[in-house]
Amino acid sequence: RLNPLDIPVTISMPANASGNMDVTVSSSSAIGGALVRINHAGVELGTPTADNMTLLYTDKNDVLSVVLYDGTIPAGKHTLFTVPVIGSGSLTFGDVDVSDEIGHTLQAQAKIGEALPTSFSVAQNYPNPFNVKTSISFALPKAADVKVTIYNVAGQVVQTINAGHMDAGINSVIWDASNVGSGIYLYKVDAGEFTKTMKATLLK
């Protein structure tokens, strides 16, 4: 077997996937082919699909084997393929092999992501009290468009932070309060159908 090129590639999937699960690839080189095996004892998986490459698969003895070829995934972080997870349970990686566009083997490693939040929540801003800048963190059980609105105690909007589309997981935004005075403020996080309001103290 040829020695792999010194180009690290990471194949990832979430720890507690359900619904349509994305298996992602992160690489500094374009990807021309891949073999990924997922152990799914006790968890039913549907038919995997891929947008950028031809996909073949087998599912035997609770091991889903996916082969991708005849296409290119550019360098960066991208979805390698998507597979429906019916129900929920623990998945692990088996063998993972990745090659570049001309067939050279790359250094592939498999990674299970941190468990995704099961519910929406908003943390107390940190630091609090704060001087000028503070971080507002929130947990998203699924991807959503996020907006953070800052109000003064009179209920007037003093700033809106359009964070854009954010993935499921723990996310945060920075509130720069350099344009407002000291006092008590409220911050409301809207994420899809979720919303929650918390209190922050600005001391300059």
N, C-alpha and C positions, 0 to 999 in steps of 0.2 A: 504494500500500500504506500502511495506517495505521501511524503510529509506534507501536512497542510500549510498553506501560505499563512504568514504572520498577519492575518487580517481578522480580528475578532468579530464574531457574529453572535448576536443573542436572540434566541427564539423564546417568546414569552406567552403566557396565558394567565388569566386571573385565578386566584385560589378557590373561590367559591362561585364558579360560573353558573349561570342559568340563562335560558333563552338562547339567542344567537350569540355564540362566543367567538370573539376574534382572537386568532393566534397571530401574533405580530412578530416582525423581524426588525432588528436594528443592526445596521451594518454601514461601514464606511466605504464599502464596495458594492457595486450592482450585483444582484443575485440572479443566477441563470438556472438554478435547479435546487431542489431540496427534498429530503426524506425526513418525515417527522412521524414518530410513533407516540401515541397517547394511550396510557393504561387507564381503563375506565370501568373497573370491576364494580358492579352494583349501580352504575349510571348508564342510562341509555343515551346514545348519541345518534343524531340524524345524519343526513347526507352532507358531507363537506362541499363547499363551493369556493372557487377562486376567480377573481376578475382578470388578473394579468397573465395567468399561465394556465397551461393544460393540467388538469388534475385527475389522477387515478387514485383509487383507494381500495383497501380491503379492511374488513372488520371481523376478526376471528379471535376467539378465546379472550374476549374483553380487551383486545388491543386494536386500536384504529391506526392503520398505516396509511399515510398520505404521501404520494409522490407528485412533485410539481416539476414541470419541464416546459420546453418550447415557449419561452417568453422571458421577459426581463422585469425585475423589480429594481427600481433605481436605489442608489445609496440613500441612507436616512432611515427613518422609522416608518414602516408601512404594515398594513394588514397582509399577512401571507395567505391565510384562508380563513373561512368562517364555517363553524360547525354548530348545528342546533344541539343544545343540551336539554334533554327531556327530564324534568325533575331537577334534582340537585344532588351533589355529592362531591367526593374528593377525586380529583384527576391528577395524574402524575405523568411526566414525560418518560418515554423509553429512549430509543436511539434517535439522535438528531444529526443529520449530515447536510451540509450546504456547500454548493459550488458556485463559482463565478460564471460569467457569460461564456468563457471558453473551456469550462469544465474543470478548472483547478479547485481542489478541495480547500475550503476555508475553515478556520478554527471556530467551530460552532459550540455554543453552550446553551443549555436549556434553563429557563428561570420561571419559577412560579411566583406570580405577583402577590402582593399583600392582599389579604382578604378585603373585599369591598364592603363599605358600610351597608348595613341592612335597612337603615332609615336615614331620613334627612335630619340634620342637626346643625346648629350654629354655636360656635365657641365664643367665650368672652374674648373681646379684642385684647391683644398683647403688644406692648405693655399697656396697662390701665391702672391709674391715670397715665396719660402720655403727653409728650411735648412734640408737637408738629406731626409725627408720623406714627401710625400703629397698624398692626396686621389683623385682619379679620379672616378667620378660618371657618370653614364649613364642610360638612360631610355630605356627599351626593351619592345616593344608592344607584343612580343611573345618570347618564350624560344629560345635560340640560343647558339652556341659555340662562346666564346668570346676570342679575343686575343688583347692585347695592346702592340704596338710597339713604343719604344722610339728612336727618331733620334736626332743627333746633327745638327747644322745649315748647315753642309757640306753634310747632307743627309745620313750619315753613321748610321747604326743601333747600338745603344749602349746597349740596353736591350730589351728583349721580355718577356712579362708576359702572359703566357697561363693560362687564368682564368678558362678554361673548360666550361662545359655546365651550363648555368645560366637561371633561371626562368624569366618569364615576370615580369616586375616591375622595381623599382629603385635599381640598383646594384652599387657596387664600388669595386675598387682594390687599393692597396697601392703600390706606387712606392718608393722603397728605392734607393736613388741616392748616396749612400755612396761611390760608386766605380767610380764616375765621378766628374769632376771639375765644378766650378761655370760657369754659362752661360745660354743662351737661348736654350731650347729644344722643340721639337715637339713630341706630343704623338698622335698616330693614334689608334682609337678603331675600330676593325673589329668584327661585330656580324652578322653572316649569310650573307645576301646580303647587309647589311648596313655597311657604313664606314664613319668616320669623323675624321679630324685632328685638333688639338688645340695646342696652344703655352703655355709653362710653363717656369718660371724663377727660376733658382736655385742660391741661394746666401749662400755661406758657410763662 
